Amino acid sequence: MASMLPLLIVFVIAVLTKNNLLGAAAAIVFFVDLMRLNRFFPLIQSRGLEAGVLLLTVALLVPLADGQLTIKNLLSSLLSPIGILAVIGGVFGAYFNSQGLDLIAVEPSIIPGILIGVMVSVFFFGGVAVGPIMAAGITALLARLLIR
């Protein structure tokens, strides 16, 4: 029962800061815990990220399927200055995400700070809560630069 209090606090803060994704995630984990389905936590923890990335990637591929992007558009976009920057951004993003996952694995105590940072960004700066892993990657970079 004590494990439910932090989830409840995260849920309330998420609702107050209008962070619907975090609120929904906290509610789902709270419900799984409440229903005593804790045996699924390792599965959710190990495969949840993959499922989320899969759904995000599917959403990003929809413009290809519905004709918004054709092969001609795709090639001209990739060869444009913004397209080249997008490739570079993708390289950096994937690298930072890998660093974030590594940091969370060895230092899970950073998770509350990341969640608070995401909530502050969503509430005050109009941020979108799709980047906790990226936030961990940026944290890893900042830690390397500032903590020696």
C-alpha positions in Angstrom: 0.0 0.0 0.0 2.9 2.4 0.7 4.0 2.0 -3.0 0.6 3.6 -4.0 1.2 6.9 -2.4 4.0 8.1 -4.7 1.9 7.0 -7.7 -1.1 8.9 -6.3 1.0 12.0 -5.8 2.4 11.8 -9.4 -1.2 11.4 -10.6 -2.5 14.4 -8.7 0.4 16.6 -9.8 0.0 15.4 -13.4 -3.7 16.3 -13.4 -3.0 19.7 -11.8 -0.3 20.4 -14.4 -2.5 19.1 -17.3 0.0 16.4 -18.2 -2.5 13.9 -19.5 0.0 11.3 -20.6 1.8 11.2 -17.3 -1.6 11.2 -15.4 -2.8 8.3 -17.6 0.5 6.4 -17.0 0.3 6.9 -13.3 -3.3 5.8 -13.3 -2.5 2.6 -15.2 0.4 1.6 -12.9 -1.8 2.5 -9.9 -4.6 0.3 -11.2 -2.2 -2.6 -11.9 -0.8 -2.3 -8.4 -4.3 -1.9 -6.9 -5.5 -5.1 -8.6 -2.4 -6.9 -7.2 -1.1 -7.6 -10.7 2.4 -6.7 -9.6 3.7 -9.9 -11.3 3.3 -8.0 -14.6 5.5 -5.1 -13.5 8.7 -6.7 -14.9 7.0 -7.3 -18.2 5.6 -3.7 -18.3 9.0 -2.4 -17.4 11.0 -4.4 -19.9 8.5 -4.3 -22.8 6.6 -1.1 -22.1 9.2 1.2 -23.6 9.3 -1.0 -26.8 5.5 -0.9 -27.1 5.5 2.9 -26.7 8.3 3.4 -29.3 6.4 1.0 -31.6 3.2 3.1 -31.4 5.1 6.3 -31.8 6.9 5.0 -34.9 3.6 3.7 -36.3 2.2 7.2 -35.9 5.2 8.7 -37.6 4.8 6.3 -40.6 1.1 7.1 -41.2 1.9 10.0 -43.6 3.7 7.5 -45.9 0.7 5.2 -45.9 -2.0 7.8 -46.4 -0.2 9.5 -49.3 0.9 12.7 -47.5 4.5 11.8 -48.3 5.4 10.3 -51.7 8.8 8.9 -52.7 9.5 12.2 -54.6 8.6 14.3 -51.5 10.7 12.0 -49.4 13.8 12.2 -51.5 13.6 16.0 -52.0 13.0 16.4 -48.3 16.0 14.3 -47.3 18.3 16.3 -49.6 17.1 19.7 -48.4 18.9 21.6 -45.7 16.1 20.8 -43.2 16.1 17.2 -44.2 19.8 16.9 -43.6 19.4 18.6 -40.2 16.6 16.1 -39.5 19.0 13.2 -40.1 21.5 14.8 -37.9 18.8 15.4 -35.2 17.8 11.7 -35.5 21.4 10.6 -34.9 21.7 12.8 -31.8 18.3 12.0 -30.5 18.8 8.2 -30.8 22.3 8.6 -29.1 20.9 10.7 -26.3 18.0 8.2 -25.8 20.5 5.3 -25.5 22.5 7.3 -22.9 19.3 8.1 -21.0 18.3 4.4 -20.9 21.7 3.5 -19.6 21.6 6.2 -16.9 18.1 5.2 -15.7 19.3 1.6 -15.5 22.2 2.5 -13.2 20.7 5.4 -11.4 16.9 5.0 -11.2 16.8 7.6 -8.5 16.8 10.3 -11.2 13.3 9.3 -12.4 11.4 11.7 -10.0 13.6 14.6 -11.1 12.9 13.8 -14.7 9.2 13.5 -14.1 9.2 16.8 -12.2 11.1 18.5 -15.1 8.7 17.1 -17.6 5.7 18.3 -15.6 7.2 21.8 -15.2 7.8 21.9 -19.0 4.3 20.8 -19.8 2.7 23.2 -17.4 4.8 26.3 -17.8 6.3 26.1 -21.3 3.8 24.1 -23.3 6.1 21.1 -23.5 4.9 17.7 -24.6 5.5 14.7 -22.3 7.0 12.3 -24.9 10.6 12.7 -23.9 11.4 11.4 -20.5 14.1 9.1 -22.0 15.5 12.0 -23.9 15.4 14.1 -20.7 17.5 11.3 -19.1 19.9 11.4 -22.0 20.3 15.2 -21.6 20.8 14.6 -17.9 23.6 12.1 -18.7 25.2 14.6 -21.0 25.0 17.4 -18.4 26.3 15.1 -15.7 29.3 14.3 -17.9 30.0 17.9 -18.5 29.3 19.3 -15.1 30.0 16.5 -12.6 33.5 15.1 -12.6 
